[in-house]
Amino acid sequence: MTTTLLTLDSVSYVLPDGRALFSGLDFSFDTTPTGLVGRNGVGKSVLARLLAGQLTPAGGRVVAHGVVHYLAQDIPRDVGLTVADIAGQGDIVRALARIEAGSSDPNDFDTVGDRWDVARRLGDELARHGLDYLDGATAASSLSGGEATRVALVGAFLSDVDMLILDEPSNHLDHASRQALVERLMAWDRGLIVVSHDRALLRRMERIVELSEQGLRAYGGNYDDYAQARDAERDAAANQLAQRKAERRREERLLRERTERAERRQARGAREGREANQAPILLGRRKEGAENSAARLREQNERSRETLDQRVRDAAMRVDRRPALHMATSSTGEGPQRVALLDNVVLPYVRGDARAISLTILAGQRIGVVGSNGSGKSTLLRVLAGMLAPLQGERHVPVPVAWLDQRLEGLDPARSLVDTMTDDQPGIDEGALRSRLALMGLDAHAAISPSGSLSGGQRLAACLARGILADPPVRLLLLDEPGNHLDLPALEALEDMLRHYDGSLVVVSHDEVFLERIALTHRLEVSPDGWTLEPC
């Protein structure tokens, strides 16, 4: 028997610009570990904050049957904040410190309550998560994004709450930290809602709830069960749309035939009346009757067409409009078999044995780079791209290179992709460029809109397009965590697109499912002992 912990009762939310984000949401969350998924922009984080009581709905109500703790995906690391603050224990830790220094202020004792051991518990939990080098007084500004996320998770697990709501908790975590997160969540025996596109994490949930324009829909089982059910629904919706369109074509043909028969009868009747020398008044009545019949037929036909059109529109609404992306590039063609060489290179900013690397990348190789955060993976890509010079050794890359960093820099947010690319390649045919951009999921509106207004998936496609559609074609593609901030449909589309890329690929990612799906030939792993390249 599960216990209901959160209830949505006809909840709606309106954005500051007046647009309704969603309306009429009715749902109950219990102790079943639940993954919340949906497209970027559909309102998952807003819904999470509504459930946590941080936002007020425009209509309806959210009822909490217990204490809820919400962990945002962006953890503040402002100057003045400490590790204890990020863990949500800052006020208690400071009150304890004042009491230990001799304070008798009743407010300090009220703040502490019965949590006199919070400092010890915080230290124990930090150590449990491999953060024993931190303590409650450590400045938050000294933490990396991954460390801040891990500290905030420590605070979530320390909280004495009935429901945890975690918003993209694995975004800044490396593989080992993701594994530790999954194990800790599996040990959590209270309510849990995880907003995520991390399929490895979603596979450990017992229910998936999808937020879409149609509302909330629950799927029993984990991510794989959800994906199978979603694909079946998508196929059924596409088949129904095709049937409705075929039905409309058949009915349109019957309506035309009925109209043509009526027009032939009307013309024949008028001709027979004239040949019979009927009186003008009789001819007028006959003409009026024929015109009335024709008007009724037109009205019936219009009603039938509107019904058919509405059926097609209803069927189209149920079709999942996934981005259908293609690389849209000509073959990389002939060229050197060795596309990159790092010969006894010493990497800047990297410590230990991982500073030194010798690496040869051949045409067609597809390499996944894995390792802990801060180990030098992004630095390696920057050196390969020519963005950083090695401290020692030789870098030789004789082919065109495209590099995409985690922040998707390189696009002027005020300029459109078409303007940027026509500057890159003066004389390029703009019509052909727009057609190829459309194949990469960038329609006419996206191609001419300011780059800063595009979604995360569109910005990624735009950056890929800028490199891949270059002249000459890119033969070495370097990607640093390309799946960050993409929703599941966009991530799947990216995987499909990369599988069809025929150049050499080097990609840094902590997403094992993503790496499995892009047809790697090799994995390059960095550890304290250095770099190891192994075939897949």
N, C-alpha and C positions, 0 to 999 in steps of 0.2 A: 504494500500500500504506500503510494507516494503522497507527499504533503505539498499542497499548493503554497508557493511562496510569493509569487507575483502574479497579479491579474491586470490585464488591459481591458478596460470597459469602454468600447466605442471611442478610442483615443484618436485624436487628430492633432496635427502640428502644422503651423503656418510659419514660413520663413520670414525674415525681416522685410523682404521685398514684396510680401503679400502673397507669394505662391504657396499653395498647399503642398506640403511634402508628402503627407499621407493622411488618410481619414478613415474613421470607422474601424479601427483595429480592435479586434476582440481575441484575446488569447490568454492562456494560463501557463505559467512556468512552475515546475515542481523541482524535486531533487534529481531528476534525470539529467546527467551531463549533456548539455545542449550546445551545438555549434550554430551560430547565427551567420548566415551568408546572404549575399546579394550583390548587385552591381554597385560600383562606386557611384556615389551621388544619390543612391536611392534612400539613404537616411539611416543606415545601420548604427552609426555612432550617436546620432540624435536619439534613436530609439533606446540605445543602451543608457544614455544619460537620463532619459525620461524614466526608465525602469529604476534607475538609481536615485531618483528624486532630485537630480541636479537641474532639470528643466521642468517647466510647467506646461502641460498640454493645452492647446487652444480649445479643445473640446474633449469631453469624456473624462475619465479618471484612471489613475494608476494606483492600485491597492497593494501595499507591501505587507505580508504576513510574517515579518521578521526584520532583522537588520541586514542591510545591503551594503556591500563594499564595491566601489567602481574603480577600476584601474584604467586610466586613459592611455592612448597609444603614444602620446608625446609627453615625456616626463620633464617637468621644469627643472633646470639646473642653475637657477639664478644665484647671483652673488648673495651671500648671507644665509642661504639654505644649507642644511647639513644632511648627512646620510640618514640621521634619525627623522628629519623632516620628510624626506622622500619616502621613508618607510611608514610615515603616518604616526610616528611616535615622538616627534620633536617636542611637543608641549609637555608630555609626561616626563621625558628625559630631563628637560630643563627644570621642571618642578622638583624632580628628585634631587637634582644637583643643588638647588636652592635649599631644600630641606636638609641635605647633608651638610650644607654650609651654615646651618643654624636657623633657617627661616621657620617662623611659626605662623605664617600667613595661612588662614583657613582655605583660601583659594588654591594654594599649592596642594594641600592635602585632598581637596575635592578633585583636583585634576588627576592626581595619582590614583585615588580610589583604592582598590585592592590589588593594583598592578605594580607592586613593589619590586618585582623581579623582572620588569620589562627590559632593563639594560642588559641583564644576563641573557634573557631569552633572545634579544636582538643579536647579541654577539654570537650565541649558539647557532641561530638560524643563518647568520652571515657566513659562519664557518661551514655550515652544512651545504651551502651553495657555492663554496669555493671562494668566498669573499672575506676570508679571515684576515686579510691585510687591511680591511676597513674597520672603523668603529663609528659609533653614533655621532662623534664630533667631526668626522672627516667632511671637508667642504664639498658640497654637491658639484660645484663648478669644476672640480678636478676629475670628475668621472666621465668616462666615455658614454656614448648612447647605450651600448650594451650593458655596461655596469649599472647605469641608472635604472634601466628596465629590470635588471636582476634584483636590485635593492628594493624597487617598488613591489616586485613580486614577493620578496621576503616580508614586507609589510602587510601585503594582502593575506599571506598565510598566517601571520601573527594575529591578525584581526579576529576578534571573537564575533563572527557574523554568521548569518544563516544562508546568505547568497553572495557568491563572488561573481562579478561581471568584469571580464577581462577583454579589453579592446586591442586586438592585434598584439598579443603579448610576446610573440616570437619574432617580431619584425627586426629587431636589432641584435638578435642572439645568434651565436655561432652554433655549429652542429652539436657540440657537447652540451652547451647550455640549453639547447632545445630539447635534447634527450632528458636532461635533468628536470626541465619544466614538465614534460609529459609524465615522468615518474611521480613528481610531486602532485600533479593534478589527479593522477589515478589514485593517490592516497587520500585525496580530499573527499569526505563523506557527506558533504552538505550540498546546497544548491550551487550550480555552476553554469554560467553562460559565457561562451567564448566567441567573440566576434573575430573571425580569422579567414584568411585565404591559404593558410598553411595546411596542405592536405594531409601531411603526416600527423599533425595535431588533430585535425577533424576526423581522421580515421579512428581516433580513440574516444570520440564522443558516441553516445548511445542514441542521439536524436539530432537531426539537422532541421533547422527552421529557416526557410527562405523568405526574405522580404523583397517584394517586387511591387510594381505599380498596382497589381491586383490585391495586395495585402500580404498577410502572413500565411505560410503553408508549411505544415509539419510533415517530415518524412521519418519514419521509424528506421533505426539502424544508423550506421556510421556514414562517412563520406562516400565510400564505394557504393553502398546501398542507395544513397541519395543520387549519385551520378547515374547509376543504372536506371533508376526510376525517372529521373529528369530526361535522360536520353530517350526513353520509351515515350514519355509525354511529348517530347519535341517531335519525334517521328510521327506520332499519332496526330499532333496538331498540324504538321506539314501535310500529311495525307488528307486530313479533313479540309484544309485550305485548298488543296488541289481539286478535291471532289466538289467543293462549293463553286470554284471557278469553272469547272467543267459543266456543272449543273446550270450555272448562269449562261454559259455559251449555248447550251442546248435550248434553254428557255428563250433566250434572245432570238435564236433561229425560228422557234415556233411562233413567237410574237410577230416577227417580220412576215412569216408566211400567213398568219391570220390577218394582218393588216393588208397585205397584198391581195388576199382573197376578197376582203371587204371592199377594197378600192375597185377590184374588177367587177364585183356585183353592182357597185354604185354606178360605174361607167356603163355597164350593160343595161341597167334599168333606165338610165337617162337616155341611152340610144334608142331603146325600145319605145320609150314614151314619145320621143320625137317622131319615130317612124309611124306610130299609130295615130299621129295628128291629134294627141290629147289636148284638151283645152288648157290654156295658160294657167288657170287657177289650179288644175289638177297637177300640172307639171311643177308648179311652185310648192304645193304640199308635199309632193313626192321628193323634191329636192330638199325641203326642210327636214323631212323625216330621215333622209339619208345622211344629212349633215349632223343631225342629233345622234344617230347611230354611230357615226364616225367619231363624234366627240366622246361618247360613252366608251367606245373602244380605246381611244387614246388615253382616257383617264384610267381605264382598267390596266392598260399596258404600263402606264407610269407607276401605278401602285405595285404591279408585279415586278417591275425593274427595281423599285426602291427596296422591296422585300429581298430580292436577290442580292442587291448591293449590300444591304445590311448583313445578310448571312455571310458574305465574303469578308466584310469588315470585322464581324464578330470572330470568325475563324482566324483572321490575320492577327487579331489581338492576342490570341493564344499561342502564336508562334514565337519562339524564343529568338530574338534578333541578335544572335551572337556575331561578334565581329568576324568577318571572313577575310583573313589577311593572307597575302601572298608576298613572296620576296620581290616579284615584279622586276627582276634583273636579268640581263642576258648572262650567258655563261661567262665565268671568269676567264675562260680561254686558256691559251698556251702561256707558259711562263716558266720561271725557275721552279724546280722541285723543292728547293729549300727557300721558304718564304721568310724565315727569321732565324737569326743566330745570336745567342748571348754566349760569348767566350770568356770564361773566367771573370764574370761580371761581379762587382761588389755593389749591392743595392744601398742607396741612401736611406737613412731613418730606420734601418732594420738592425736588430741586435743578434748576437750569437752566431751559430753556424748557418742560420738562414740568410745571413748577409751575402753569402757567396752562392752563385748559381751559374752553371753552364747548361744551355738549353738549345736544342735544334728543333724547329717546327717545320714540318714538311707540308707540301700541298695536299689539301684534303684532310689533314689531321683536325680532330675536334677534341679539344682538351678542356676538361673541367678542373678548375683550381680550387682545392679545399684546404681547410685548416682553421685554426682558432682566430678570433678577432685580434687584430694588431700584430699578426705574424708576418705581414709583408706582402699579402696577395695583391692588394690594390697598388702598392708601390711597384710590384713586378709588371702589372699592366701598364702603368705610366711609363716605365722604362721601355717596354716593348713599343709603346705608341710614340716614343720620342718626346714625351712631355717632361721627363726627368732624365738627366744624364747620369750614367753610372759613375760611381766614385773611382772604379778601376775596371779594366777589361774593355772588351769590344762589343758594341751592338751593331748588327748589320741586318737591315730589313729592306730588301730590294723591291718590295711590292707596295702598292697602295694600301693604306691602313685606315680603318675607322675605329674610333674608340668612344665608348659610351660610359660615363662614370655614373655613380649612384644617384647624383643629383640632376642628371640630364642637363648639364650645362652646355652652352654652345648655341642655344636658341635665344635670340633676342625676344623677350616676352611681348614687346610692343609691335613686332613685325610678323607678317604671315610667313608660312613656310614657302609659299610660291615666290614671294619677294626675296627671301633668303637664298633660295636655290637658283633663281635667275641671276642673282649677284654672284653666286658661286660659279655658275656656268653661263656666262654671257652668250646670247645667241641660241640658247636651248629653246626648243619648240614648246610653248607654254601649254598648248592643247594636249600634246603627247605627255608632258609632265603631269598634268592633272589626271589623265587617264591612268598613268602608272601609280600615282598617289592613291587613286580610288581603289586599286587592287590591294593596296596596303591598308585599307580600312579608313582612309582619309578622304571623305567626300568633298564636294565642291565647297561647302560651308567651312569645313575644318581646314581645307587647304588655303583659304583666303582670310581666315580669322586670325587675330593676334595670337601668337603661340602661347602667351600666358593664360589664355582663356580655355585651352584644351585640357581634356582629362589626362590623368596619368598615363593611361594606355595610348591615347592619341599622341602625347608628347614623346613617348617611347617610339611609336611608329614613325613619328616625324624625324627623330634623331636617326633611326635606322635608315629611313628613306634618304636623308641627306648624305649618308655615307655610301649606301648601296647603289644609289642611282647616280653616283659621281661618274665622271668620265676622266680617266679610265676606271673600270669597275674595281671595287675594293676586293682584294684577295685575302686579306687578313682582318677578321672582325674580332674586336676585343670588347667584352661586355662585363661590367662590374655590377653584380646583383641586379640584373635587369628586371627581376620579378617583384622588386620592392614596390609596394603601394598599388599593384595591379589587382583587379578583382579576378575571380576565378575564370570567367569567360575570356577576358583579355589575356590571362596567363596561358590558357589552353591555346588561344590563337597564336600567341608568341611561340609556343612550343612547336606548333604545326609549321609556322613560318621558318623557324630555325632548322627544322628537319630538312627543309627543301633548299637550304643555302648550300651552294656547291663550292664555296671557298673554304679557307682554313678558319677555325673558330677557337678562341680561348675565352672561357667564361668563368667568372668567380661567382659562386653561389653556395649558400648553406641549405638550399632547398633540394633535398635528395630526390623527391618526386620529379621536380623539374629536370634535374640532371639525368635521371633515368629516361626521360621522354625526349631528349634532344639528340639521341643517337651518338653519344660520345665514343671516340675511339681510344682515348687515354684519360687517366686521372693524374693530376700533378698535386701531390700532397706536401704541405709544409709542416714541419714539426721542429722542436728545438734542435734536432739533429741535422736539419737541412731539408733539401727538396728531393722528392722521389717521384719519378715518372713511371707509371705502370699502365700496360694496355688494359682495356676494359674486357 
